[in-house]
């Protein structure tokens, strides 16, 4: 069975990226990450909620209870201005790192 | 922004735990619901979908736990829970709690009190701006010791404008008597040169500071007073500046009031300051060459005490030539100039004692911690099952360690709070006990620094007390502990507790050795013969408040007339005192032994080549009958008596030490000397030695250096305006004569202040106040240490007997005699004690060398002290062992065997 855990430290980036499209509830975020990654990543609700709490307290996202489809209430998370900035930073950082890893792997091969 | 969110969100969770929990679980429930819906959409039945969703998510409780514990407020909550739990534990065991808290309170309280006393003296800078630049300047005597500078030295040195000195000043004590309104009152004060306050970096709160024009001979008399005096005597009169006071018979104008916060470290009791007004012409036979001043200086920025000393020593050389005569009149020129940091100088005397006391109280605190740790460990064996249960229920090792640390901290903080109250009382006791020469007494109080210190040691104590039990609690293997029946001994605990008892015994031995050494020293010091008979002696100082001063400028005729008037007054007073019933003998002297007086002058012996002077010797200008009243033994020649009056050949009596040093085995009687201002001046007449008397201790019982000369007070060059009266009673209690003697003096003139009333035995005791202070504190610490150690031994043995009840029962069944069981338990306790004693002796040998300056007549290795202390500790330990041992001996074997 292939490893489907989110790479250490990238969950925040994935959440921020997902929320940059539109505000979403927890399950929506998990679902989106799984779909877009074509099930490479599976998001565990425990890790997700911890990460959401952390991001909310860091001021990168806001959380509010809202009415969703068919009148169910859900906690919606939305990117804040500081979250947008954080996303840019983390995206740039990630690109730099993954490019470096890719180069290394190429040399090795 | 994020910090703010962290704080507000965290606090919200802390205050509204239920709501935030509900919100979290609602969020989680929503997640599961949506996951279920998604599974149903994928074709699963509702039940299967729900199961799959729950399976994927995992346990809701553990998710909530993860989310919760990731936030900071969780740590706070845990701590609070730990503290609550700890508090419940304490309430359930009030005996244990009381003993532990009181022990810690005593330890923390004593440490805090001692710290508050030593902090301003040893660690804080003096209360002046740039206090590190304030220095005391000394003349170096021929033997290299620092001596008080003469005005001539100060005047000459400042006249050379040294670059390393920004400002300098000299001062001397001054006790003016104020008469006029109400009872005559004597003030403590100082005569100073104009830059005194500027050198310290303070200025008056009201009025003006001294100006150079104030410090000119015969300039209008002015004074600055303290805030204390202003409030007490003048009711904070806003118009005080410009008011005139009658001091010593002359009018003095108040020009300023110092601020309330001004702490005059050099002379803390001073309430009034006036210009010194010495003669800048420096007449070589004047007081300008007396070595009786204190010189303070403020170093220029960047200058060091060392560079200043070098510069001033160089500047001194030409002075000693220009003023050779002046220096010769007062014991010869200094060898150089020494410059010391003011703080170091003021604290040098008390520093070793205070550091020793601080060390001792830390040892007491350590013993207190060990004792409480021991108690907690003992409780720990009772709580093994509880810990095992908690561990089995999922409490991690870290959680258990945290629990024990929290309980330690709880004990420490309750103890610490109580300790601060104890410290408050302790400080009053320390101030009451403290030697008079303890500097900065007024700065001893509980302030912010002291509270921070108390908080710091309390936290440290809490961690110390919690640490060992925490490690033990954490080390438990839950399975083993639960399976273990309660009679099985927890070996780890026991080993640790024994080590702790050994440490307690060792530390208390160190403290007891120190206390014992001080006790022996004190006994030895007080067995030193002071050179006179202190029994039945009452002393007091009679001051002349200047009533008889003949007005007008100083002239030889006026000075003579003043002296005669004074002498007449004191003659009448003495006559009146001698007539008091119960007075066996009475006499006046210019200074009293062991009273803190320190009046020295040079002596020039004719027998020595080219009239060289001796070093300074103590000068006693005495009335006839002084030796007889003091019982100072005559060695050769005669005492001074009524024959030695003005106009008669000047007669001198010298001390035995001076006689043997300068005349060896020859007879000094009839040899000639010049004294004080006349020494070294060939134009002055000689005085004749008529007698030799036994040596008298002037500075302290433990101090050698007894050189002294005595001269009739009417034959000295001036009549000292303050005279010390010694009265020997023919009854037993001299203090009971105080009232009658004072009234006898006042019957001659009711306006003369009488001060410093004390019996001679109390003067002698006070002269050893510093040693006594250290001794009393060490005695207390030693006692506390030994008590704590004894309870420690008792606790461990008592626990051991309980745990070995079955074993003892088996032994008894198999025929062990009660006495062999007694020996078994006693032996166990004594082995611990012996180990502690051995380690303690090694520690005491190392530590007691720090006490060297406080010891007298014995070395820090004094075998008697070590032997006595060892015996004492062994005795106490035996008693502590005996009670549990006897319990073991009396155990009924059948009951013992059934003991679980």
Interface residues (C-beta under 8 A of the other chain):
Chain A: X25 X26 X27 X28 X30 X31 X44 X45 X46 X47 X49 X50 X53 X54 X56 X57 X58 X59 X72 X73 X74 X75 X82
Chain B: X1 X2 X5 X6 X9 X23 X24 X26 X27 X28 X30 X31 X32 X33 X34 X35 X38 X57 X58 X62 X63 X66 X67 X70 X71
